[in-house]
Amino acid sequence: MTAPAVHTWRLLKWGRILARHGALRGIERDANTPRPVRRLARIARLGARVPAVPAYADAFQAIGPAAIKLGQTLATRPDLVGEEAAHDLLRLQDALPPVPFDIIRARIETSYGRPLSALFAEVEETPIGAASIAQVHRAVTTDGRRVAVKVLRPGIENDFARAIETYEWAAAQLEAYGGEARRLRPRLVIESFKRWTARELDFRREAASASELAEGMTAEPDFMVPQIDWQRTTGKVLTLEWIDGIKLSDRDALVRAGHDMPGLAGKLIKAFLRQAIAEGFFHADMHQGNLFALPDGRIAAIDFGIMGRIDRRARVWLAEILYGLITGNYKRVAEIHFEAGYVPAHHNVAEFATALRAVGEPMRGLPVKEMSIGGMLDGLFSITRDFDMMTQPHLLLLQKTMVMVEGVARSLDPDINLWDVSAPFVREWIRTELGPEAKVADRLIEDLRTLARLPELVRNIERRFPAPGGAPPEPPLREIQVVRVGGGWRYALVALLAAAAGVVGTLLLA
C-alpha cells in the first residue's frame, strides 16, 4: 500500500507540470472547486511561468504515458474539466520515441516462447508507429501474409499501475469534499479509466473486441475490421491483418487517389450508427488516424483498445431522447430522463422539460444540414448540474464518439447532411424497436422471463434492485482512506507544501 505522502508528492510533481502549461487556471477559478483543492493549485504554480493560453494536451503529454491516456479519458468529460480543456485534450497524440528493436525482439520472443524466425519471415526494425502503450512493426509471416505486429512497451504495466493508484487516491480525497465533487463522481471516472487501461494492456482483450466488432458489422459491407492472427497473438503481442489504405486524416491523398469524399463520409456515419444503435458495441476511438480508406472504397478501422457498450434499454431511451429533441416533444424527453433514473425524483418533470426546451429550440430553427448531433448532446449535458444528474460514463463515451465521428465526416465532406444520411437507418431502427409489434414481443418475452425467476426476485429484490434506473450498475470501488487535516494542522501542511513547491520549482522545473 503506497503511503499518502508518496501520492501527495506525485500529485505535486504532476501539478507543477500542469501549472507550467497553464492547465490549473480553470481549477483555480471554478467556484465549484473545493477550497483546499484551489489552494493546492495555487501552491503548485508558485514561481512557474504560466502561459496566457492553457496547453492542456501538452501538459499531459509532458507527464507521461499514463497521463496521456488519462487526458484522453478526460476529453470525454467536459462537465468535469470544462469545454475548453476537453476540446484541447482531443488533440492528445500517443507519439513517443520508439523502443530499440533489440528490446522489442526480446519482448516478442519472451511472449511467444519461440524465436522470432519461427513465426515471421521478416520484421521491419523501424516501427511504423510508436504510441504511449505500444509500437507497431510491419512484418511478413512464415506463410507469406503481410501483417502488423503491435508490441507492448516493456515496463508500461508497472508505470500505469503506480499512476492509477495515485489517481484513485486523489479521486477519493476529492470526492470526500461532497457537493459538486461528489456529483461528478471522479472515482467512477478513474474506475472507467482503469478498466479501459486493463483492456488496452492485454492485447488478447483488444483482439477479442476486434473480433466481436467484425461479427457485428457483417451487415455493413463498407466497413472493414482487420482479421486477428490468433496464433501469433498473446497478452503482450497483437498480430493482425495489414491494412493497405490511406488515413482519413490525409484529405489531399484521398482526393489524389480518386476517392468519393461524400461517399466516405456517408459510409462512416452509417457504420457508426450500426455499431452504436443497432449493435450497442462501438469503436470509441474513431479519430482520423485510426480510420483508413481502402482502394475499393471501404473504410477500415484499427486500434480497438477503447470500446463502448450500451444495453438495449439505454439505446431505446437514447433514440427517444434524440427524436424528442428533434420534434420538440420536450415533455416526453423529460419523462424518459426520470424513467431512466438519470434525474432524481425530487425534481419536477415540467421544469426539466422547460430546461430541455432551451436546448432544443435553437437547434430546430437551423437548416437541417447545420444541425449538429454533438452540439445537441453538448447542450443536453450542460443542464445536468442544475438537476443533480449523476454523470453516466457510458453515455458520455457515446457523446464523445458521436462528436468525433461527426467531425471526421465533415472534414471529408463539409456539406454533408448528417440527418439525411442517418434518417433511413434511424427511422427503420426506431420503427423496429419502438413499433407496436416490437412492444408486444418485448412485453411477452419480459413477462415470461419475470415469471421464470419470480421466486428469486421476491427474495432478492431489495438487495439486488434497490431503485429502477437506466444506467448500468456501478463497479465496486476499493476502500481508500481519506486524509483529513483540520485546524492549525491544515495551514501547517499548506506551508510545508508551499515550501516544497518552491524548492521543486526552483531546482527542477522552473
C-alpha positions in Angstrom: 0.0 0.0 0.0 1.5 3.3 -1.1 1.8 5.9 1.7 -0.3 9.1 1.4 2.9 11.2 1.4 4.1 9.4 -1.8 0.7 10.1 -3.5 1.0 13.7 -2.4 4.5 14.1 -3.8 3.5 12.6 -7.1 0.5 14.9 -7.4 2.6 17.9 -6.5 5.1 17.0 -9.2 2.4 16.4 -11.8 0.6 19.5 -10.6 3.8 21.5 -11.2 4.0 20.4 -14.8 0.3 21.2 -15.3 0.8 24.6 -13.8 3.7 25.4 -16.1 1.4 24.8 -19.0 -1.4 26.9 -17.5 -3.6 23.8 -17.1 -4.6 24.6 -13.5 -6.1 28.0 -14.2 -9.6 26.6 -14.7 -9.5 24.7 -11.4 -8.4 27.8 -9.5 -11.2 30.0 -11.0 -14.0 27.5 -10.8 -16.3 28.3 -7.9 -17.3 24.7 -7.6 -13.7 23.5 -6.9 -13.3 22.8 -3.2 -11.3 25.5 -1.5 -8.4 23.2 -0.4 -8.0 22.0 -4.0 -7.9 25.6 -5.3 -5.3 26.4 -2.6 -3.1 23.4 -3.7 -3.4 24.5 -7.3 -2.1 27.9 -6.4 0.8 26.3 -4.5 1.7 24.1 -7.5 2.2 27.2 -9.7 4.4 29.2 -7.3 7.3 30.5 -9.3 6.2 29.0 -12.5 5.9 30.9 -15.8 2.3 30.4 -16.7 1.4 30.9 -20.4 -1.6 33.1 -21.3 -3.3 30.3 -23.2 -3.5 26.9 -21.3 -2.0 24.0 -23.2 -3.8 21.1 -21.6 -2.8 18.4 -24.1 0.9 19.5 -24.0 0.9 19.2 -20.2 -0.5 15.7 -20.1 2.0 14.7 -22.9 4.9 16.0 -20.7 3.8 14.0 -17.7 4.0 10.6 -19.5 2.1 7.7 -21.0 -0.4 7.1 -18.2 -1.3 10.8 -18.2 -1.8 10.8 -21.9 -4.3 8.0 -21.6 -6.0 9.8 -18.6 -6.1 13.0 -20.7 -7.9 11.1 -23.5 -10.4 9.9 -20.9 -11.0 13.4 -19.5 -11.6 14.6 -23.1 -14.9 12.8 -22.8 -15.8 14.7 -19.6 -16.4 18.4 -20.4 -18.7 18.5 -17.4 -15.7 17.7 -15.2 -12.8 19.6 -16.8 -14.6 22.2 -18.8 -15.4 22.7 -22.5 -12.1 24.4 -23.3 -9.9 21.7 -21.6 -11.9 18.9 -23.1 -11.6 20.3 -26.6 -7.9 20.8 -26.3 -7.4 17.3 -24.9 -8.8 15.8 -28.0 -5.6 16.7 -29.8 -3.5 14.4 -27.5 -1.2 12.3 -29.5 0.3 9.0 -28.5 3.5 9.6 -30.4 6.6 8.8 -28.3 10.2 7.8 -29.1 10.4 4.2 -30.2 11.9 1.4 -28.1 15.1 0.0 -29.7 14.3 -3.1 -31.8 16.6 -5.4 -29.7 14.4 -4.8 -26.7 11.3 -5.3 -28.9 12.7 -8.6 -30.3 13.3 -9.9 -26.8 9.8 -8.9 -25.8 8.3 -10.8 -28.7 10.4 -13.9 -28.2 9.7 -14.0 -24.5 6.0 -13.6 -25.1 5.8 -16.3 -27.7 8.4 -18.6 -26.1 9.9 -19.2 -29.5 12.5 -17.4 -31.7 11.2 -14.6 -33.9 12.1 -16.6 -37.1 9.7 -19.4 -36.2 6.8 -17.0 -36.7 7.9 -14.3 -39.0 9.9 -14.4 -42.2 10.6 -10.7 -41.9 10.0 -8.0 -39.3 10.9 -4.4 -40.2 13.1 -3.0 -37.4 11.8 0.6 -37.8 8.3 0.9 -36.3 5.5 2.5 -38.4 4.1 4.0 -35.2 5.2 4.4 -31.5 2.5 5.2 -29.0 2.2 5.5 -25.3 1.4 1.9 -24.7 2.8 0.0 -27.7 4.6 0.3 -31.0 3.8 -1.3 -34.3 6.1 -3.0 -36.8 5.3 -4.2 -40.3 6.0 -7.9 -40.8 5.6 -10.9 -43.1 4.5 -14.3 -41.6 6.3 -17.5 -42.4 3.3 -18.4 -44.6 3.7 -15.2 -46.6 1.0 -12.9 -45.2 1.6 -9.2 -44.6 0.7 -8.3 -41.0 1.1 -5.6 -38.4 2.7 -6.6 -35.2 1.8 -4.5 -32.1 4.1 -4.9 -29.2 3.5 -3.7 -25.6 6.2 -1.3 -24.3 8.4 -3.0 -21.7 7.6 -1.8 -18.1 4.5 0.0 -19.1 2.3 -2.2 -16.9 4.1 -1.1 -13.7 4.1 2.6 -14.8 0.4 2.5 -15.3 -0.2 0.6 -12.0 1.6 3.3 -10.0 -0.1 6.2 -11.7 -3.6 4.7 -11.4 -3.1 4.0 -7.7 -2.4 7.7 -7.2 -5.3 8.7 -9.4 -7.6 6.6 -7.3 -6.3 8.1 -4.1 -6.6 11.6 -5.4 -10.2 11.0 -6.6 -11.2 9.6 -3.2 -9.8 12.7 -1.5 -11.7 14.9 -3.9 -15.0 13.1 -3.7 -14.9 13.2 0.1 -15.5 17.0 -0.1 -19.0 16.3 -1.3 -21.1 18.7 -3.3 -20.2 19.2 -6.9 -17.1 17.0 -6.5 -19.3 14.1 -5.4 -21.9 14.6 -8.1 -19.3 14.4 -10.8 -18.0 11.1 -9.4 -14.3 11.3 -10.0 -13.8 7.9 -8.5 -16.0 6.4 -11.2 -14.1 8.3 -13.8 -10.9 6.7 -12.7 -12.5 3.3 -12.4 -13.6 3.6 -16.0 -10.1 4.7 -17.0 -8.7 1.7 -15.1 -10.9 -0.7 -16.9 -10.1 0.8 -20.3 -6.4 0.6 -19.5 -6.7 -3.0 -18.4 -8.2 -3.8 -21.8 -5.5 -1.9 -23.6 -2.7 -3.5 -21.7 -3.9 -7.0 -22.5 -3.8 -7.5 -26.3 -5.9 -10.6 -26.1 -8.8 -8.4 -24.9 -8.2 -5.9 -27.8 -8.2 -8.8 -30.2 -11.4 -10.1 -28.8 -13.0 -6.7 -29.2 -11.9 -6.5 -32.8 -13.3 -10.0 -33.4 -16.7 -9.1 -31.8 -16.9 -5.9 -33.7 -16.2 -7.7 -37.0 -19.1 -10.1 -36.3 -21.5 -7.2 -35.5 -20.5 -5.4 -38.7 -21.2 -8.2 -41.2 -24.3 -6.3 -42.2 -22.3 -3.2 -43.1 -20.1 -4.3 -46.1 -18.5 -0.9 -46.5 -16.8 -1.1 -43.0 -13.8 -3.5 -42.6 -12.2 -4.8 -39.4 -8.8 -6.5 -39.9 -8.6 -10.2 -39.1 -6.7 -11.2 -36.0 -3.9 -13.8 -36.3 -4.8 -15.6 -33.0 -1.8 -18.0 -33.4 0.6 -15.0 -33.2 -1.3 -13.0 -30.5 -0.6 -13.0 -26.8 -1.3 -10.7 -24.0 1.8 -8.6 -25.0 1.9 -9.0 -28.8 -1.0 -8.5 -31.2 -0.7 -9.6 -34.8 -3.4 -8.6 -37.3 -4.0 -8.2 -41.0 -2.1 -5.4 -42.7 -4.3 -2.5 -43.8 -3.2 -1.1 -47.2 -5.1 2.2 -47.3 -4.9 5.9 -46.8 -5.6 7.5 -43.4 -8.8 9.7 -43.4 -6.6 12.4 -41.9 -4.8 12.8 -45.3 -7.5 14.5 -47.3 -5.2 15.5 -50.1 -4.0 11.9 -50.6 -7.6 10.7 -50.6 -8.5 13.2 -53.3 -5.5 12.3 -55.4 -6.4 8.6 -55.2 -9.9 9.5 -56.6 -11.9 8.6 -53.5 -15.6 9.7 -53.3 -15.3 12.0 -50.3 -19.1 12.4 -49.7 -19.4 8.7 -50.1 -16.7 8.0 -47.5 -18.4 10.4 -45.1 -21.7 8.7 -45.5 -20.2 5.2 -45.0 -18.5 6.3 -41.8 -21.8 7.7 -40.3 -23.7 4.6 -41.3 -21.0 2.3 -39.8 -21.1 4.2 -36.5 -24.9 4.1 -36.4 -24.8 0.3 -37.0 -22.3 -0.1 -34.1 -23.9 2.3 -31.5 -27.6 1.9 -32.2 -28.1 -1.5 -33.7 -25.4 -3.5 -32.0 -24.7 -1.5 -28.8 -21.0 -2.1 -29.2 -18.9 0.6 -30.8 -15.4 1.6 -31.5 -14.9 4.5 -29.1 -11.7 5.9 -30.6 -12.7 6.7 -34.2 -10.4 9.6 -34.9 -8.9 10.2 -38.3 -5.7 8.4 -37.5 -7.4 5.1 -36.7 -9.5 5.1 -39.9 -8.3 4.2 -43.5 -9.9 4.4 -46.9 -9.2 1.2 -48.9 -8.6 1.1 -52.7 -12.1 -0.4 -53.2 -13.8 2.5 -51.3 -14.4 0.7 -48.0 -13.4 2.1 -44.6 -11.1 0.1 -42.3 -10.6 0.8 -38.6 -7.7 -0.1 -36.3 -6.9 0.2 -32.5 -9.7 -1.5 -30.6 -8.4 -0.8 -27.1 -11.3 1.6 -26.2 -14.7 0.2 -26.9 -18.1 1.4 -25.8 -21.1 -0.8 -24.9 -24.8 0.3 -24.4 -27.6 -2.1 -23.5 -30.8 -2.2 -25.5 -32.9 -0.3 -23.0 -30.4 2.6 -22.9 -30.3 2.6 -26.7 -34.1 2.8 -26.9 -34.1 5.7 -24.4 -31.3 7.5 -26.3 -33.2 7.2 -29.6 -36.4 8.5 -28.0 -34.4 11.4 -26.4 -32.9 12.4 -29.8 -36.2 12.0 -31.6 -38.0 14.1 -29.0 -35.5 16.9 -29.1 -35.7 17.0 -32.9 -39.5 17.0 -33.0 -39.9 19.3 -30.0 -41.6 16.8 -27.7 -39.7 18.0 -24.6 -42.3 16.6 -22.1 -41.6 13.1 -23.4 -37.8 13.6 -23.3 -38.1 14.8 -19.7 -40.2 11.8 -18.7 -37.6 9.5 -20.2 -34.9 11.0 -18.1 -37.0 10.4 -15.0 -37.9 6.9 -16.0 -34.3 6.1 -16.6 -33.3 7.4 -13.3 -31.0 10.0 -14.8 -32.7 12.8 -12.9 -33.5 12.4 -9.2 -37.2 12.0 -8.4 -37.4 15.1 -6.2 -37.1 17.4 -9.3 -40.1 18.5 -11.3 -40.7 16.9 -14.7 -42.3 20.1 -16.2 -39.4 22.2 -15.0 -36.9 19.8 -16.6 -38.9 19.9 -19.8 -38.5 23.7 -19.9 -34.8 23.4 -19.5 -34.7 20.9 -22.4 -36.7 23.3 -24.5 -33.8 25.8 -24.1 -31.5 23.2 -25.6 -33.8 22.0 -28.4 -35.4 25.2 -29.7 -32.2 26.9 -31.0 -31.5 23.7 -32.9 -34.9 23.4 -34.5 -34.5 26.9 -36.1 -31.5 25.9 -38.1 -31.3 24.4 -41.6 -31.1 20.6 -41.3 -27.5 20.4 -42.6 -26.4 22.8 -39.9 -27.9 20.8 -37.0 -25.2 19.1 -35.0 -25.6 15.9 -33.1 -22.6 16.8 -31.0 -23.9 20.3 -30.3 -27.3 18.9 -29.3 -25.7 16.5 -26.9 -23.4 19.2 -25.5 -26.4 21.3 -24.7 -28.2 18.3 -23.2 -25.4 17.5 -20.8 -24.9 21.2 -19.9 -28.0 21.2 -17.8 -27.0 18.2 -15.7 -25.7 20.3 -12.8 -29.0 22.2 -12.3 -30.9 19.0 -11.9 -28.4 17.0 -9.8 -28.0 14.5 -12.7 -25.3 11.9 -11.8 -22.9 11.5 -14.6 -23.3 8.4 -16.8 -19.9 7.4 -18.2 -21.4 5.1 -20.8 -23.4 7.9 -22.3 -20.5 10.4 -22.1 -18.3 8.0 -24.0 -21.0 7.7 -26.7 -21.3 11.5 -26.8 -17.5 11.9 -27.3 -17.5 9.3 -30.1 -20.5 10.9 -31.9 -18.8 14.2 -31.8 -15.6 12.6 -33.1 -17.4 10.8 -36.0 -19.3 13.9 -36.9 -16.0 15.9 -37.1 -14.3 13.3 -39.3 -17.3 13.1 -41.6 -17.4 16.9 -42.0 -13.7 17.0 -42.7 -14.3 14.6 -45.6 -17.5 16.4 -46.8 -18.1 19.9 -45.3 -21.6 20.0 -46.9 -22.8 16.6 -45.6 -26.3 16.5 -44.4 -26.0 14.3 -41.3 -29.7 13.9 -40.8 -30.4 12.9 -44.4 -27.6 10.2 -44.2 -28.8 9.0 -40.8 -32.5 9.2 -41.2 -33.2 6.0 -43.2 -31.2 3.8 -40.7 -32.5 5.5 -37.6 -36.1 5.6 -38.8 -36.1 1.8 -39.6 -34.4 1.0 -36.2 -36.9 3.1 -34.3 -39.8 1.5 -36.2 -38.5 -1.9 -35.4 -37.5 -1.3 -31.8 -40.4 1.0 -30.8 -43.2 0.0 -33.1 -46.3 -1.9 -31.8 -45.1 -5.3 -32.9 -41.8 -4.9 -31.1 -43.5 -3.6 -27.9 -45.9 -6.6 -27.8 -43.0 -9.0 -28.4 -40.8 -7.3 -25.8 -43.7 -7.4 -23.3 -44.3 -11.1 -23.8 -40.6 -12.0 -23.5 -40.2 -9.8 -20.4 -43.3 -11.3 -18.7 -42.1 -14.9 -19.4 -38.7 -14.1 -18.0 -40.1 -12.4 -15.0 -42.4 -15.4 -14.2 -39.5 -17.8 -14.6 -37.4 -16.0 -12.0 -40.2 -14.7 -9.8 -39.2 -16.7 -6.6 -35.7 -15.3 -6.8 -36.9 -11.8 -7.5 -39.2 -11.8 -4.4 -36.3 -12.9 -2.2 -33.7 -10.6 -3.6 -35.4 -7.5 -5.0 -34.5 -5.2 -2.1 -30.9 -6.3 -2.1 -30.3 -6.5 -5.8 -32.7 -3.9 -7.3 -32.9 -1.0 -4.7 -34.1 1.5 -7.3 -35.0 1.5 -11.0 -32.6 3.1 -13.4 -31.3 3.1 -16.9 -27.6 3.3 -16.1 -25.6 0.1 -15.7 -24.7 -0.8 -12.1 -21.6 0.9 -10.8 -18.5 -1.2 -10.5 -17.2 -1.8 -6.9 -14.7 0.8 -5.8 -12.0 -0.2 -3.4 -11.8 1.4 0.0 -9.4 4.3 0.2 -8.6 6.1 3.4 -9.4 9.8 3.2 -6.8 12.0 4.8 -8.4 14.7 6.9 -6.4 17.7 8.2 -8.1 20.2 10.5 -7.4 23.4 12.4 -3.9 24.7 12.5 -2.5 21.5 11.0 -4.2 22.4 7.8 -2.2 25.6 7.5 1.0 23.9 8.6 0.6 21.4 5.8 -0.1 24.1 3.3 3.0 26.0 4.4 5.1 22.8 4.1 3.7 22.1 0.6 4.3 25.6 -0.4 8.0 25.4 0.6 8.3 22.0 -1.2 6.7 23.5 -4.3 9.1 26.4 -4.2 12.1 24.1 -3.9 10.9 21.9 -6.7 10.1 24.9 -8.9 13.5 26.5 -8.4 15.7 23.4 -8.7 13.8 21.1 -11.0 11.1 22.5 -13.1 11.3 26.3 -13.3 
